[in-house]
């Protein structure tokens, strides 16, 4: 089983719908991140959390919200999806010592 | 606004050639990482550099952190088709800060 698991892996939805992407990890890391990947733009940070009570905005948080339900779970929500939120979304975890990011396999979201 | 600029954006070369990818910023980073991403997968860490001027080698890959810790380079010697992928640099301002990524370099090695 993967250390960082994202669900769903693929989702097609319509403009205005509420969408939740979920992430769970078995690495025991305190730090979790949500990134968005668009062609030619690398990865852009949406939100990050350094522990259960800590939530921080990243570079592109507008239109998104997150919830850190437990150390192992970090979900990303789009309250009212729009077409320019069509992208590949990655969840990642890291520990304090090494700072190495461990990524999930990604969730591909299409908003029509 | 991309705080970490990578160049070139795309690179297609013949097997056996050498290449260098650059990662530049106007900001100082406490550490800089290089990741490689293959289609359908998340990025995987190649190396972390933390000291200005530091050079690390991973087989045919050589990574260098600039003296001022604002830039980095990745040099590949005698490129192989297996080196094909998206190479991403990522920086952290401190151990307590977020990690941000560059725009990526898509590398294609022709047999």
Backbone of each chain as ProteinMPNN parsed JSONL, in Angstrom:
{"seq_chain_A": "XXXXXXXXXXXXXXXXXXXXXXXXXXXXXXXXXXXXXXXXXXXXXXXXXXXXXXXXXXXXXXXXXXXXXXXXXXXXXXXXXXXXXXXXXXXXXXXXXXXXXXXXXXXXXXXX", "coords_chain_A": {"N_chain_A": [[0.839, -1.192, 0.0], [0.397, 2.3, -0.669], [2.303, 4.933, 0.884], [1.313, 7.496, 1.019], [-1.869, 8.304, 0.317], [-4.258, 9.221, -2.049], [-7.609, 10.209, -2.673], [-10.437, 11.066, -4.704], [-8.765, 9.409, -7.505], [-9.279, 10.301, -10.016], [-11.568, 12.746, -11.203], [-14.469, 14.083, -12.577], [-16.343, 16.97, -12.809], [-18.985, 19.449, -12.518], [-19.243, 22.987, -13.127], [-19.633, 24.979, -10.24], [-20.192, 22.958, -8.444], [-19.533, 21.33, -5.277], [-16.484, 20.022, -4.229], [-14.46, 17.503, -2.757], [-11.214, 16.557, -2.038], [-9.341, 13.914, -0.785], [-6.731, 12.999, 1.512], [-4.575, 10.665, 2.921], [-2.09, 9.433, 5.184], [0.541, 7.159, 6.062], [2.976, 7.545, 7.08], [3.551, 8.778, 9.423], [4.191, 11.452, 9.614], [4.215, 14.894, 10.661], [3.832, 17.086, 9.033], [1.888, 18.246, 6.34], [0.841, 18.796, 2.948], [-0.849, 20.511, 0.264], [-0.6, 20.61, -3.183], [-0.875, 22.093, -6.432], [-0.713, 21.146, -9.832], [-0.095, 22.433, -12.965], [0.314, 22.347, -16.521], [3.533, 23.391, -17.473], [3.879, 25.014, -15.279], [4.989, 23.91, -13.048], [4.778, 22.917, -9.616], [2.399, 24.382, -7.505], [1.864, 25.774, -4.326], [-0.941, 25.237, -2.315], [-2.234, 24.97, 0.287], [-0.833, 24.378, 3.554], [0.063, 22.371, 6.414], [1.412, 22.118, 9.584], [0.928, 20.78, 11.905], [-1.829, 19.197, 13.639], [-3.362, 21.323, 14.605], [-2.614, 23.436, 13.074], [-2.896, 25.475, 10.281], [-2.067, 26.785, 7.154], [-2.036, 29.291, 4.614], [-1.045, 28.907, 1.204], [0.59, 29.723, -1.889], [-1.569, 29.976, -3.659], [-4.298, 30.058, -2.509], [-6.91, 31.013, -2.781], [-10.308, 30.228, -3.346], [-10.134, 27.689, -2.415], [-10.308, 25.419, 0.399], [-9.2, 23.833, 3.45], [-8.999, 20.953, 5.623], [-7.692, 19.601, 8.545], [-8.062, 16.714, 9.75], [-6.941, 14.832, 11.378], [-3.692, 13.672, 12.474], [-2.949, 12.064, 10.378], [-4.599, 12.714, 8.253], [-5.636, 14.914, 5.704], [-7.616, 17.08, 4.065], [-8.744, 18.576, 1.008], [-10.865, 21.095, -0.16], [-13.056, 22.287, -2.684], [-15.218, 24.746, -2.75], [-17.028, 25.787, -4.602], [-16.677, 24.756, -7.548], [-14.741, 25.838, -10.379], [-13.985, 26.145, -13.932], [-11.217, 26.884, -14.312], [-9.964, 25.618, -12.255], [-9.386, 23.157, -13.009], [-7.015, 20.688, -12.954], [-4.038, 18.886, -11.908], [-3.827, 17.541, -8.761], [-1.761, 17.324, -5.94], [-1.059, 15.694, -2.897], [1.195, 15.897, -0.176], [3.661, 14.827, 2.239], [5.923, 15.581, 4.943], [8.794, 15.252, 7.11], [10.175, 16.906, 10.018], [12.923, 16.791, 10.242], [14.387, 15.923, 7.856], [13.051, 17.22, 5.8], [12.311, 16.204, 3.373], [9.931, 15.737, 0.809], [7.178, 13.582, 0.467], [5.15, 12.271, -1.917], [1.695, 11.76, -2.851], [-0.1, 9.875, -5.386], [-1.492, 11.615, -6.914], [-4.427, 13.532, -7.828], [-6.56, 13.823, -10.404], [-8.438, 16.429, -11.53], [-11.223, 17.525, -13.303], [-13.077, 20.248, -14.301], [-16.055, 21.041, -15.678]], "CA_chain_A": [[0.0, 0.0, 0.0], [1.136, 3.545, -0.744], [2.443, 5.652, 2.144], [0.453, 8.665, 0.911], [-2.973, 7.862, -0.531], [-5.202, 10.272, -2.415], [-8.857, 9.81, -3.304], [-10.355, 10.105, -5.798], [-7.633, 9.593, -8.417], [-9.818, 11.071, -11.143], [-12.92, 13.235, -10.946], [-15.012, 15.065, -13.502], [-17.477, 17.598, -12.162], [-19.514, 20.607, -13.229], [-19.068, 24.291, -12.497], [-20.516, 25.266, -9.123], [-20.294, 21.818, -7.524], [-18.555, 21.223, -4.189], [-15.616, 18.854, -4.407], [-13.477, 17.259, -1.714], [-10.127, 15.613, -2.31], [-8.872, 13.439, 0.506], [-5.367, 12.511, 1.577], [-4.217, 10.006, 4.167], [-0.69, 8.989, 5.155], [0.961, 6.197, 7.075], [4.391, 7.805, 7.36], [3.702, 9.358, 10.751], [4.698, 12.814, 9.512], [3.337, 15.965, 11.136], [3.628, 18.117, 8.012], [1.166, 17.833, 5.135], [0.756, 19.866, 1.955], [-1.585, 20.33, -0.981], [-0.049, 21.332, -4.327], [-1.584, 21.992, -7.7], [0.212, 21.129, -10.958], [-0.586, 22.761, -14.295], [1.403, 22.243, -17.502], [4.418, 24.547, -17.614], [3.924, 25.839, -14.072], [5.518, 23.17, -11.913], [3.807, 22.712, -8.543], [2.125, 25.577, -6.719], [1.382, 25.404, -3.002], [-2.291, 25.725, -2.026], [-2.289, 25.064, 1.741], [0.019, 23.434, 4.257], [-0.259, 22.198, 7.837], [2.565, 21.543, 10.275], [0.37, 19.818, 12.848], [-3.29, 19.121, 13.558], [-3.984, 22.62, 14.914], [-1.93, 24.461, 12.284], [-3.283, 25.548, 8.872], [-1.469, 27.978, 6.561], [-2.272, 29.501, 3.194], [0.102, 28.881, 0.323], [0.648, 30.745, -2.942], [-2.808, 30.095, -4.448], [-5.343, 29.483, -1.655], [-8.253, 31.518, -3.103], [-11.188, 29.248, -3.96], [-9.892, 26.402, -1.779], [-10.228, 25.349, 1.855], [-8.657, 22.545, 3.887], [-9.305, 20.486, 6.964], [-6.74, 18.592, 9.055], [-8.946, 15.975, 10.65], [-6.086, 14.047, 12.268], [-2.322, 13.765, 11.989], [-2.805, 11.299, 9.143], [-5.595, 13.056, 7.234], [-5.645, 16.321, 5.287], [-8.494, 17.119, 2.903], [-8.829, 19.826, 0.25], [-12.211, 21.301, -0.685], [-13.403, 23.375, -3.585], [-16.607, 24.998, -2.353], [-17.817, 25.994, -5.82], [-15.642, 24.529, -8.552], [-14.769, 26.582, -11.646], [-13.145, 25.458, -14.929], [-9.763, 27.08, -14.199], [-9.436, 24.755, -11.2], [-9.002, 21.907, -13.656], [-5.574, 20.524, -12.722], [-3.604, 17.7, -11.172], [-3.599, 17.94, -7.375], [-0.919, 16.408, -5.184], [-0.861, 15.781, -1.464], [2.549, 15.48, 0.201], [3.997, 14.889, 3.659], [7.348, 15.659, 5.221], [9.117, 15.342, 8.526], [10.902, 18.131, 10.363], [14.375, 16.599, 10.181], [14.965, 15.889, 6.507], [12.346, 18.114, 4.89], [11.971, 15.532, 2.109], [8.51, 15.603, 0.54], [6.697, 12.308, -0.066], [3.92, 12.618, -2.618], [0.721, 10.795, -3.307], [-0.08, 9.646, -6.841], [-2.182, 12.706, -7.582], [-5.861, 13.48, -8.132], [-6.807, 14.641, -11.602], [-9.772, 17.031, -11.444], [-11.706, 18.261, -14.473], [-14.298, 21.001, -14.026], [-16.661, 21.386, -16.975]], "C_chain_A": [[0.879, 1.248, 0.0], [1.183, 4.217, 0.613], [1.535, 6.875, 2.184], [-0.636, 8.327, -0.117], [-3.944, 8.999, -0.785], [-6.446, 9.657, -3.033], [-9.712, 11.029, -3.574], [-9.124, 10.338, -6.654], [-8.058, 10.42, -9.631], [-11.245, 11.495, -10.818], [-13.283, 14.252, -12.009], [-16.248, 15.642, -12.854], [-17.913, 18.823, -12.965], [-19.256, 21.878, -12.436], [-20.105, 24.491, -11.394], [-20.655, 24.138, -8.105], [-19.223, 21.906, -6.439], [-17.795, 19.912, -4.337], [-14.682, 18.727, -3.213], [-12.473, 16.219, -2.185], [-9.534, 15.212, -0.968], [-7.461, 12.869, 0.419], [-5.151, 11.861, 2.934], [-2.8, 9.468, 4.045], [-0.39, 8.056, 6.32], [2.422, 6.413, 7.468], [4.614, 8.392, 8.756], [4.25, 10.773, 10.748], [3.682, 13.822, 10.044], [2.947, 16.923, 10.013], [2.93, 17.528, 6.794], [0.905, 19.038, 4.253], [-0.231, 19.487, 0.859], [-0.963, 21.235, -2.043], [-0.951, 21.123, -5.538], [-0.546, 22.027, -8.814], [-0.529, 21.397, -12.252], [0.581, 22.66, -15.267], [2.222, 23.528, -17.566], [4.555, 25.39, -16.368], [4.453, 25.092, -12.867], [4.429, 22.888, -10.903], [3.636, 24.011, -7.771], [1.424, 25.175, -5.421], [0.024, 26.041, -2.731], [-2.437, 25.988, -0.525], [-1.262, 24.086, 2.325], [-0.293, 23.462, 5.752], [0.919, 21.514, 8.513], [2.16, 20.679, 11.476], [-1.145, 19.971, 12.833], [-3.953, 20.483, 13.789], [-3.429, 23.757, 14.076], [-2.35, 24.374, 10.82], [-2.73, 26.862, 8.32], [-1.794, 28.068, 5.079], [-0.958, 29.431, 2.429], [0.02, 29.991, -0.707], [-0.701, 31.005, -3.592], [-3.999, 29.528, -3.681], [-6.758, 29.934, -2.013], [-9.074, 30.448, -3.825], [-11.06, 27.854, -3.376], [-10.007, 26.532, -0.266], [-9.707, 23.968, 2.22], [-9.144, 22.224, 5.28], [-8.289, 19.427, 7.348], [-7.485, 17.822, 10.145], [-8.169, 15.198, 11.713], [-4.67, 14.187, 11.733], [-2.193, 13.132, 10.614], [-3.712, 11.75, 8.02], [-5.646, 14.557, 6.979], [-6.463, 16.396, 4.013], [-8.541, 18.519, 2.31], [-10.228, 19.935, -0.33], [-12.247, 22.47, -1.65], [-14.886, 23.624, -3.358], [-17.526, 25.154, -3.552], [-16.84, 25.937, -6.995], [-15.856, 25.375, -9.807], [-13.782, 25.939, -12.618], [-11.641, 25.682, -14.76], [-9.153, 26.393, -12.985], [-9.169, 23.342, -11.72], [-7.487, 21.774, -13.581], [-5.324, 19.16, -12.107], [-3.223, 18.151, -9.765], [-2.789, 16.868, -6.649], [-0.956, 16.738, -3.696], [0.554, 15.3, -1.164], [2.706, 15.583, 1.708], [5.503, 15.076, 3.792], [7.564, 15.606, 6.722], [9.981, 16.573, 8.765], [12.395, 17.991, 10.078], [14.914, 16.728, 8.763], [14.323, 16.905, 5.57], [11.976, 17.471, 3.568], [10.464, 15.387, 1.989], [8.217, 14.228, -0.047], [5.308, 12.579, -0.636], [2.991, 11.439, -2.804], [0.781, 10.689, -4.827], [-0.854, 10.692, -7.609], [-3.661, 12.442, -7.796], [-6.106, 14.405, -9.309], [-8.253, 15.118, -11.572], [-10.07, 17.8, -12.715], [-13.024, 18.921, -14.115], [-14.857, 21.492, -15.359], [-17.528, 22.642, -16.879]], "O_chain_A": [[1.961, 1.259, 0.587], [0.247, 4.106, 1.405], [1.042, 7.253, 3.247], [-0.336, 8.093, -1.288], [-4.399, 9.661, 0.149], [-6.362, 8.709, -3.814], [-9.726, 11.953, -2.761], [-8.492, 11.387, -6.532], [-7.25, 11.158, -10.196], [-12.026, 10.734, -10.247], [-12.512, 15.164, -12.308], [-17.113, 14.898, -12.394], [-17.287, 19.183, -13.962], [-19.073, 21.838, -11.219], [-21.29, 24.215, -11.579], [-21.186, 24.352, -7.015], [-18.152, 22.477, -6.648], [-18.379, 18.848, -4.541], [-14.169, 19.727, -2.712], [-12.839, 15.147, -2.665], [-9.259, 16.06, -0.12], [-7.054, 12.329, -0.61], [-5.498, 12.43, 3.969], [-2.356, 9.095, 2.96], [-0.977, 8.15, 7.398], [3.029, 5.559, 8.113], [5.753, 8.487, 9.212], [4.729, 11.249, 11.777], [2.472, 13.647, 9.906], [1.861, 17.502, 10.035], [3.31, 16.475, 6.283], [0.764, 20.16, 4.74], [-0.428, 18.309, 0.559], [-0.816, 22.442, -1.849], [-1.675, 20.134, -5.649], [0.389, 22.826, -8.769], [-1.472, 20.686, -12.601], [1.728, 22.869, -14.871], [1.669, 24.62, -17.696], [5.273, 26.39, -16.381], [4.37, 25.605, -11.751], [3.282, 22.647, -11.276], [4.62, 24.665, -7.424], [0.513, 24.347, -5.42], [-0.142, 27.249, -2.898], [-2.734, 27.111, -0.119], [-0.876, 23.108, 1.686], [-0.833, 24.435, 6.278], [1.372, 20.459, 8.07], [2.982, 19.926, 11.999], [-1.679, 20.792, 12.088], [-5.007, 20.757, 13.215], [-3.737, 24.921, 14.332], [-2.185, 23.333, 10.185], [-2.898, 27.918, 8.929], [-1.825, 27.059, 4.374], [0.094, 29.834, 2.925], [-0.539, 31.058, -0.45], [-0.968, 32.124, -4.032], [-4.649, 28.601, -4.163], [-7.721, 29.297, -1.588], [-8.607, 29.838, -4.787], [-11.777, 26.939, -3.779], [-9.827, 27.617, 0.288], [-9.761, 23.042, 1.411], [-9.629, 23.086, 6.014], [-8.042, 18.481, 6.599], [-7.525, 18.234, 11.305], [-8.675, 14.942, 12.806], [-4.464, 14.755, 10.661], [-1.422, 13.603, 9.778], [-3.61, 11.218, 6.914], [-5.692, 15.361, 7.909], [-6.065, 15.843, 2.988], [-8.395, 19.516, 3.018], [-10.729, 18.982, -0.926], [-11.576, 23.486, -1.468], [-15.719, 22.799, -3.734], [-18.672, 24.706, -3.525], [-16.254, 26.949, -7.379], [-16.986, 25.601, -10.241], [-12.845, 25.263, -12.191], [-10.856, 24.773, -15.032], [-7.965, 26.559, -12.708], [-8.778, 22.451, -10.965], [-6.756, 22.632, -14.078], [-6.246, 18.394, -11.828], [-2.391, 19.043, -9.6], [-3.085, 15.676, -6.731], [-0.892, 17.9, -3.296], [1.055, 14.393, -1.829], [1.983, 16.326, 2.372], [6.262, 14.77, 2.873], [6.655, 15.875, 7.507], [10.457, 17.201, 7.82], [13.054, 18.964, 9.714], [15.795, 17.547, 8.5], [14.974, 17.399, 4.649], [11.382, 18.129, 2.714], [9.793, 14.969, 2.933], [8.919, 13.765, -0.946], [4.413, 13.052, 0.065], [3.418, 10.288, -2.901], [1.609, 11.331, -5.472], [-0.874, 10.661, -8.84], [-4.096, 11.298, -7.927], [-5.888, 15.613, -9.225], [-9.182, 14.31, -11.585], [-9.271, 18.627, -13.154], [-13.969, 18.26, -13.684], [-14.212, 22.259, -16.073], [-18.109, 23.068, -17.877]]}, "seq_chain_B": "XXXXXXXXXXXXXXXXXXXXXXXXXXXXXXXXXXXXXXXXXXXXXXXXXXXXXXXXXXXXXXXXXXXXXXXXXXXXXXXXXXXXXXXXXXXXXXXXXXXXXXXXXXXXXXX", "coords_chain_B": {"N_chain_B": [[3.065, 34.446, -9.513], [6.196, 33.084, -10.069], [8.54, 32.133, -7.772], [10.818, 30.718, -7.927], [12.757, 30.249, -10.641], [13.138, 28.153, -13.38], [15.365, 26.991, -15.903], [16.435, 25.413, -18.947], [12.937, 25.442, -20.046], [12.109, 23.315, -21.579], [13.946, 20.543, -22.87], [15.576, 18.734, -25.284], [17.7, 16.224, -26.1], [20.393, 14.288, -27.555], [21.158, 10.899, -26.752], [23.928, 10.337, -24.636], [24.95, 12.892, -24.66], [25.863, 15.844, -22.727], [24.242, 17.887, -20.225], [22.868, 20.852, -18.65], [20.763, 22.059, -16.125], [19.096, 24.862, -14.772], [18.284, 26.635, -11.759], [16.923, 29.426, -10.433], [16.701, 32.25, -8.203], [15.669, 35.298, -6.547], [15.676, 35.231, -3.904], [16.997, 34.094, -0.742], [17.639, 30.801, 0.215], [17.305, 28.337, 2.789], [17.632, 25.7, 2.291], [17.755, 23.616, -0.616], [16.07, 21.568, -2.873], [16.096, 18.919, -5.286], [13.864, 17.324, -7.452], [12.553, 14.519, -9.306], [10.1, 13.776, -11.695], [7.975, 11.385, -13.05], [5.651, 10.525, -15.693], [2.272, 10.317, -14.551], [2.923, 9.932, -11.929], [3.888, 11.032, -8.585], [6.338, 13.57, -7.711], [9.752, 12.592, -6.971], [12.288, 12.681, -4.556], [15.603, 13.667, -5.389], [17.955, 14.9, -4.385], [19.149, 16.897, -1.615], [20.437, 20.08, -0.945], [22.265, 22.122, 1.288], [24.263, 23.869, 2.085], [25.97, 26.826, 1.133], [27.629, 26.803, -1.98], [27.89, 24.103, -1.964], [28.448, 20.88, -3.396], [26.969, 18.033, -4.733], [27.028, 14.634, -5.72], [25.313, 12.221, -7.673], [25.634, 9.417, -9.004], [25.646, 9.892, -12.388], [24.726, 12.427, -12.131], [25.204, 15.757, -11.125], [24.889, 18.06, -8.587], [24.703, 21.458, -7.666], [24.815, 24.006, -5.223], [24.401, 27.455, -5.139], [26.842, 29.921, -4.073], [25.697, 32.043, -2.644], [23.342, 30.931, -1.918], [21.07, 31.285, -3.501], [20.625, 30.128, -5.906], [20.784, 27.21, -8.024], [22.174, 24.338, -9.713], [21.796, 21.583, -11.964], [23.626, 19.093, -13.339], [23.914, 16.782, -15.907], [25.771, 14.086, -16.95], [26.626, 12.41, -19.905], [23.94, 11.652, -20.902], [21.162, 9.4, -20.547], [18.432, 7.469, -21.983], [16.771, 6.752, -19.857], [16.907, 8.924, -18.181], [14.994, 10.663, -18.874], [12.316, 12.852, -18.078], [10.453, 15.019, -15.798], [12.111, 17.571, -14.228], [12.362, 19.097, -11.144], [13.058, 21.887, -9.119], [13.091, 22.808, -5.667], [12.565, 24.969, -2.93], [13.248, 25.913, 0.474], [12.724, 28.413, 2.91], [13.409, 28.26, 5.533], [13.816, 25.732, 8.096], [11.424, 25.687, 9.258], [9.601, 26.56, 7.455], [7.385, 26.776, 4.573], [7.592, 24.768, 1.546], [8.496, 25.62, -1.659], [8.072, 25.308, -5.225], [9.926, 25.269, -8.328], [9.316, 26.056, -11.82], [9.85, 23.868, -13.386], [11.705, 21.594, -15.54], [11.38, 19.981, -18.505], [12.74, 17.106, -19.621], [13.96, 15.322, -22.383], [15.418, 12.489, -23.713], [16.881, 11.356, -26.538], [17.257, 8.208, -28.119]], "CA_chain_B": [[4.479, 34.753, -9.664], [7.049, 31.958, -9.719], [9.682, 32.651, -7.04], [11.947, 29.928, -8.385], [12.708, 30.157, -12.093], [13.98, 27.105, -13.933], [15.639, 27.067, -17.335], [15.335, 25.736, -19.859], [11.657, 24.822, -19.731], [12.132, 22.046, -22.305], [15.262, 20.203, -23.385], [15.605, 17.451, -25.977], [19.072, 16.006, -26.55], [20.757, 12.935, -27.958], [21.805, 10.037, -25.757], [25.381, 10.491, -24.56], [25.322, 14.299, -24.511], [25.796, 16.431, -21.386], [23.285, 18.986, -20.127], [22.759, 21.527, -17.365], [19.497, 22.705, -15.826], [19.342, 25.919, -13.794], [17.203, 27.029, -10.864], [17.359, 30.739, -9.958], [15.765, 33.037, -7.403], [16.221, 36.484, -5.922], [15.582, 34.983, -2.472], [17.953, 33.165, -0.14], [16.995, 29.597, 0.748], [18.108, 27.568, 3.751], [17.918, 24.425, 1.622], [17.157, 23.485, -1.933], [15.931, 20.167, -3.252], [15.792, 18.565, -6.68], [12.968, 16.174, -7.603], [12.278, 14.033, -10.662], [8.729, 13.289, -11.791], [7.625, 10.636, -14.261], [4.209, 10.641, -15.991], [1.355, 9.534, -13.734], [3.433, 9.728, -10.571], [4.324, 12.222, -7.873], [7.792, 13.8, -7.727], [10.575, 11.82, -6.045], [13.48, 13.443, -4.215], [16.928, 13.231, -5.84], [19.008, 15.391, -3.504], [18.963, 18.138, -0.867], [21.67, 20.814, -0.665], [21.983, 23.067, 2.37], [25.386, 24.781, 2.331], [26.379, 27.582, -0.042], [28.78, 26.23, -2.659], [27.886, 22.642, -1.841], [28.314, 20.057, -4.593], [26.645, 16.639, -4.454], [26.977, 13.8, -6.918], [24.474, 11.04, -7.634], [26.017, 8.734, -10.247], [25.987, 10.823, -13.465], [24.1, 13.714, -11.854], [25.94, 16.616, -10.212], [24.064, 19.159, -8.11], [25.47, 22.502, -6.997], [24.095, 25.099, -4.581], [25.173, 28.663, -5.306], [27.501, 30.426, -2.868], [24.762, 32.912, -1.927], [22.147, 30.109, -1.652], [19.92, 31.798, -4.256], [20.493, 29.423, -7.158], [21.311, 25.844, -8.04], [22.235, 23.731, -11.034], [21.83, 20.124, -12.087], [24.367, 18.719, -14.542], [23.87, 15.349, -16.211], [26.829, 13.659, -17.859], [26.307, 11.24, -20.748], [22.517, 11.392, -20.654], [20.593, 8.131, -20.973], [16.972, 7.571, -22.133], [16.147, 6.625, -18.54], [16.931, 10.214, -17.496], [13.818, 11.41, -19.329], [11.338, 13.153, -17.035], [10.316, 16.413, -15.391], [13.0, 17.864, -13.111], [11.823, 20.216, -10.376], [13.775, 22.339, -7.931], [12.186, 23.251, -4.599], [13.324, 25.645, -1.897], [12.644, 26.25, 1.773], [13.395, 29.573, 3.499], [13.942, 27.782, 6.802], [13.283, 24.407, 8.399], [10.056, 25.853, 9.745], [8.806, 27.233, 6.431], [6.831, 26.005, 3.473], [8.487, 24.407, 0.447], [7.931, 26.065, -2.929], [8.675, 24.659, -6.381], [10.162, 25.961, -9.575], [8.386, 25.765, -12.916], [10.165, 22.555, -13.953], [12.374, 21.397, -16.824], [10.999, 18.698, -19.085], [13.912, 16.573, -20.32], [13.731, 14.174, -23.26], [16.674, 11.971, -24.228], [16.634, 10.549, -27.741], [18.24, 7.104, -28.241]], "C_chain_B": [[5.318, 33.566, -9.168], [8.286, 32.513, -9.037], [10.952, 31.92, -7.386], [11.794, 29.729, -9.891], [13.66, 29.069, -12.575], [14.177, 27.322, -15.424], [16.579, 25.931, -17.73], [14.036, 25.055, -19.427], [11.571, 23.438, -20.374], [13.545, 21.81, -22.834], [15.196, 18.817, -24.004], [16.999, 17.259, -26.55], [19.279, 14.541, -26.902], [21.405, 12.188, -26.793], [23.32, 10.247, -25.805], [25.838, 11.938, -24.388], [25.236, 14.714, -23.04], [24.788, 17.575, -21.385], [23.322, 19.588, -18.73], [21.404, 22.217, -17.272], [19.725, 23.685, -14.683], [18.071, 26.243, -13.012], [17.638, 28.327, -10.19], [16.269, 31.46, -9.178], [16.459, 34.298, -6.914], [16.222, 36.335, -4.4], [16.659, 34.0, -2.016], [17.183, 31.997, 0.468], [17.909, 28.916, 1.761], [18.45, 26.197, 3.171], [17.217, 24.401, 0.275], [17.166, 22.01, -2.308], [15.719, 20.054, -4.753], [14.967, 17.287, -6.679], [12.88, 15.794, -9.078], [10.883, 13.421, -10.67], [8.525, 12.579, -13.115], [6.117, 10.706, -14.463], [3.362, 9.743, -15.091], [1.801, 9.311, -12.313], [3.729, 11.062, -9.908], [5.831, 12.371, -7.968], [8.501, 12.959, -6.666], [11.876, 12.569, -5.817], [14.752, 12.807, -4.781], [17.992, 13.641, -4.828], [18.526, 16.632, -2.758], [20.323, 18.787, -0.663], [21.357, 21.916, 0.335], [23.072, 24.102, 2.589], [25.757, 25.508, 1.04], [27.64, 27.004, -0.647], [28.836, 24.718, -2.648], [27.7, 21.957, -3.19], [28.02, 18.624, -4.154], [26.55, 15.874, -5.761], [26.131, 12.562, -6.659], [24.676, 10.346, -8.968], [26.387, 9.775, -11.308], [25.389, 12.21, -13.255], [24.93, 14.478, -10.824], [25.081, 17.822, -9.88], [24.96, 20.17, -7.406], [24.541, 23.561, -6.441], [24.972, 26.334, -4.697], [25.748, 29.178, -3.984], [26.549, 31.257, -2.008], [23.454, 32.205, -1.591], [20.885, 30.704, -2.3], [19.683, 30.99, -5.527], [21.129, 28.041, -7.058], [21.351, 25.341, -9.47], [22.291, 22.212, -10.92], [22.521, 19.804, -13.404], [24.285, 17.207, -14.71], [24.935, 15.035, -17.256], [26.374, 12.412, -18.619], [24.864, 10.786, -20.54], [22.055, 10.073, -21.27], [19.069, 8.299, -21.142], [16.233, 7.475, -20.803], [16.161, 7.902, -17.735], [15.735, 11.077, -17.884], [12.838, 11.624, -18.179], [11.246, 14.647, -16.802], [11.178, 16.631, -14.157], [12.531, 19.16, -12.455], [12.78, 20.595, -9.257], [12.757, 22.876, -6.937], [13.013, 23.849, -3.483], [12.526, 25.881, -0.635], [13.428, 27.398, 2.374], [14.016, 29.23, 4.846], [13.341, 26.407, 7.048], [11.842, 24.489, 8.884], [9.139, 26.468, 8.695], [8.277, 26.259, 5.388], [7.905, 25.72, 2.424], [7.808, 24.805, -0.855], [8.745, 25.494, -4.082], [8.941, 25.626, -7.519], [9.2, 25.467, -10.636], [8.691, 24.452, -13.622], [10.888, 22.615, -15.287], [12.01, 20.012, -17.332], [12.123, 18.215, -19.986], [13.535, 15.338, -21.123], [15.068, 13.76, -23.848], [16.374, 11.012, -25.376], [17.695, 9.456, -27.856], [19.164, 7.283, -29.445]], "O_chain_B": [[5.181, 33.109, -8.034], [9.022, 33.29, -9.646], [12.048, 32.435, -7.168], [10.83, 29.121, -10.356], [14.84, 29.063, -12.224], [13.272, 27.779, -16.122], [17.429, 25.529, -16.936], [14.041, 24.195, -18.546], [11.027, 22.504, -19.785], [14.25, 22.751, -23.2], [14.814, 17.848, -23.347], [17.437, 18.041, -27.394], [18.457, 13.68, -26.59], [22.103, 12.775, -25.966], [23.912, 10.323, -26.881], [26.984, 12.186, -24.013], [24.622, 14.031, -22.221], [24.513, 18.163, -22.431], [23.739, 18.949, -17.764], [20.956, 22.871, -18.214], [20.454, 23.386, -13.737], [16.955, 26.143, -13.521], [18.621, 28.334, -9.45], [15.078, 31.305, -9.452], [17.688, 34.362, -6.869], [16.713, 37.212, -3.689], [17.159, 33.191, -2.797], [16.185, 32.198, 1.16], [19.131, 28.918, 1.611], [19.465, 25.607, 3.539], [16.214, 25.082, 0.065], [18.148, 21.302, -2.085], [15.226, 20.978, -5.4], [15.302, 16.306, -6.014], [13.098, 16.616, -9.969], [10.523, 12.651, -9.78], [8.861, 13.109, -14.174], [5.378, 10.925, -13.504], [3.679, 8.571, -14.889], [1.148, 8.588, -11.56], [3.814, 12.094, -10.574], [6.531, 11.406, -8.274], [7.941, 12.655, -5.613], [12.5, 13.041, -6.767], [14.963, 11.599, -4.678], [18.837, 12.829, -4.452], [17.616, 17.328, -3.208], [21.269, 18.116, -0.25], [20.316, 22.567, 0.248], [22.82, 25.125, 3.226], [25.851, 24.89, -0.02], [28.611, 26.739, 0.062], [29.724, 24.118, -3.253], [26.9, 22.393, -4.017], [28.724, 18.067, -3.312], [26.062, 16.386, -6.769], [26.206, 11.94, -5.599], [23.985, 10.64, -9.944], [27.376, 10.486, -11.127], [25.533, 13.079, -14.114], [25.312, 13.932, -9.789], [24.603, 18.521, -10.773], [25.858, 19.801, -6.65], [23.589, 23.97, -7.105], [26.162, 26.277, -4.387], [25.208, 28.904, -2.913], [26.592, 31.18, -0.78], [22.548, 32.824, -1.032], [19.791, 30.64, -1.74], [18.643, 31.148, -6.166], [21.898, 27.748, -6.142], [20.646, 25.855, -10.338], [22.762, 21.65, -9.932], [22.049, 20.203, -14.469], [24.55, 16.451, -13.776], [24.98, 15.656, -18.318], [25.811, 11.484, -18.038], [24.607, 9.68, -20.064], [22.49, 9.684, -22.354], [18.477, 9.175, -20.512], [15.165, 8.069, -20.65], [15.498, 7.978, -16.701], [15.5, 12.119, -17.272], [12.561, 10.708, -17.405], [11.87, 15.442, -17.505], [10.998, 15.951, -13.147], [12.332, 20.177, -13.12], [13.261, 19.728, -8.528], [11.687, 23.343, -7.324], [14.054, 23.301, -3.121], [11.305, 26.029, -0.663], [14.659, 27.38, 2.361], [15.014, 29.824, 5.253], [12.465, 25.963, 6.307], [11.129, 23.486, 8.915], [8.015, 26.858, 9.011], [8.667, 25.093, 5.333], [8.97, 26.337, 2.412], [6.684, 24.385, -1.13], [9.94, 25.23, -3.947], [8.28, 26.655, -7.658], [8.38, 24.582, -10.393], [7.859, 23.967, -14.389], [10.715, 23.554, -16.064], [12.289, 19.003, -16.684], [12.425, 18.843, -21.0], [12.88, 14.427, -20.618], [15.777, 14.587, -24.422], [15.703, 9.995, -25.2], [18.887, 9.727, -27.713], [20.037, 6.448, -29.684]]}, "name": "protein", "num_of_chains": 2, "seq": "XXXXXXXXXXXXXXXXXXXXXXXXXXXXXXXXXXXXXXXXXXXXXXXXXXXXXXXXXXXXXXXXXXXXXXXXXXXXXXXXXXXXXXXXXXXXXXXXXXXXXXXXXXXXXXXXXXXXXXXXXXXXXXXXXXXXXXXXXXXXXXXXXXXXXXXXXXXXXXXXXXXXXXXXXXXXXXXXXXXXXXXXXXXXXXXXXXXXXXXXXXXXXXXXXXXXXXXXXXXXXXX"}
